Amino acid sequence: AFSSNILTSFKSIFTSISADSVSSKEDRFLYKSKLISLLRTIITAELITLTEKAIDLTSSPILNEVVSILSSISISDYVSTYEYIRYEMSMLLGTLSCHVPTDFSNQIDQLIQLKNTYSLNDESNNNGSESNNYVKYIVYVCNFWLKYIVMYAVIYSTKFNQLNGITTMNNYINYIPSLLSVVIEGSGHADLEFSKDCHNDVIFVVKSIIIYLPNENDNLTDRIINLLISYSKHDSWHIRETVSVSIRLFLDSHWFVLTNDQKKLIKDAIVELFYDNKLEIQQSAYIAMILYLTYKTASEMSTISSAYIKNCEAFAIRENK
């Protein structure tokens, strides 16, 4: 009965909240955030109970009702002007995404479309304007949602999937590239503090995927690499910088677990970044190339050196003509 009352209240906050029941706008925000937080606690308890008893999650009326509510509300309800509500909503979405085999890709697509109606990189919007703040709220929701999924995948997925017989992360792994694209674009926002936060979060997510998520899911690795490369020529040099640093992460100690095709994609991307018109990105590419060359054998380095000397000599001859 308690859970039923919470669900009823949860549904009502997306339709109307009586002015008599909650006195001020700030109190309504607080009421809403506490209610969402309480609901997430109930859902977590429900998930633990069902998992321990090996019961099919889709048979839970509580989970099904919450998913139904979230699927029917306006996408603007995901993006509140109140920070704690944005946080709780994204955590709620993250919890459900990681456990319930329900497709939330439509909500992600709508968030991306909503974001695209505003300019992330318009300097004139960097004055605390309503539109400038709203696009940041959208990125925040996607960012929290993304980090929750990645952290869950890193820490809990193996045990959970063994208990429930779910194919490794297939029910939510596909959300990662779409959500990551929003945060990558956030790294080019005119608000430099916000841009820096997004830059750091992209690096956190990419590093977590490289180090902790199994590379047998080559599809995810391929999609992340191709996603980063797709932004390597973006108009915003802050985004290109985020991409260059993220690509460099693949050259860490996990380089050997990548496929030959993946290695070639990364190497070609590094070479392309040499020609960027921003010095900082060129320097990042140089560092990446040094890391790339450390994985070459003595024989391979000899071949590369010979080719370099030959090209230099040919260039010198052309210059002297």
Secondary structure, 3 states (H helix, E strand, C coil): CHHHHHHHHHHHCCCCCCCCCCCCHHHHHHHHHHHHHHHHHHHHHHHHHHHHCCCCHHHCHHHHHHHHHHHHCCHHHHCCCCHHHHHHHHHHHHHHHHHCCCCCHHHHHHHHHHHHCCCCCCHHHCCCCHHHHHHHHHHHHHHHHHHHHHHHHHHCHHHHHHHHCCCCCCCCCCHHHHHHHHHHHHCCCCCHHHHHHHHHHHHHHHHHHHHHCCCCCHHHHHHHHHHHHHCCCCCCHHHHHHHHHHHHHCCCHHHHHCCHHHHHHHHHHHHHHCCCCCHHHHHHHHHHHHHHHHCCCHHHHHHHHHHHHHHHHHHHHHHHC
